Amino acid sequence: MKLYKIINNISKFFSLRFFHAGLPVSYYIFNKIFNKKIINKKIENKNLQEFNKNGFVKLNINFKPEVDFIKKNIEFVNPDGKRQSYKINENIREQFKGMLLNKLKPLIGDLQDYYNSNIVVSNVLAWRTNYAEEFEAKNNMLYANHYHNDGYLVTYFKLFINLMDVDENDGPLHIVYKNKTKEFFKHANYRDQRNYNDIENNNLIYKNTGKEGESFLFSSPECMHKAGVPKKHRDIMEVVFIANTDANLKSEDINIFEKNENFVISTTKPYTLIKVFKTLLNHFNYKKNLST
Ligand SMILES: [Fe+2]
């Protein structure tokens, strides 16, 4: 195991115990400072006000036309398995990207004001989660079906688009209200993602049910979340956003159907303390330049 991974695990252990976050301590501190000093809490967009308060929000942007279009143009990469990835047909990728970015344009504008950063879409992917028996799901991490934080800085966040109607039986995303994390830890006796009691509590946990085409923005590094286990299956599309400090970078210039790991990791998943600090400094400078 590489040294940074060992340090990371120790750091995560402390973070879980003392800060109720499944993140390295340095990320937790970055996120605290970023929330306090960089983020614009006076944003007018009501959706983003709610996003700030809870760490997630069901958006009033409907993607039904885009979903109708994409569903005719996707196929499974793997025919079976608990999690099946979809491949988006190559010949419609550019057209779909255009439709998607066009619809997201006003939101991206507001997100730039909110994060005081440049905002781009780094990836788009789609997949299906399938039924699993209770015992199997409880003892195995089949598809992020145990409560966790995504191990990134707060500058990494996601939009989920329902590719079908999702009700309680379809294994919706379960997500803990940001400001109720501590209470969740207490009630669930949460130690880590393998060691907690699976509680049902609507005051602490929101389930992202909804109609096909509905969209849901969430801060996956800040909010504990898990995929529910569906009675049959659930189809979902994920759009990853990155708040960054490269003013010239545009989503249009990114191949959003690729993983773009180098970009995502270098901006939102730094491996050393120095890199975490530098990233924070870059965001302070970016914000300062915006106001001059
Ligand atoms: Fe996750």
Residues whose N, C-alpha, C, O or C-beta is under 5 A from the ligand:
A	BS01	LIG	A144 D150
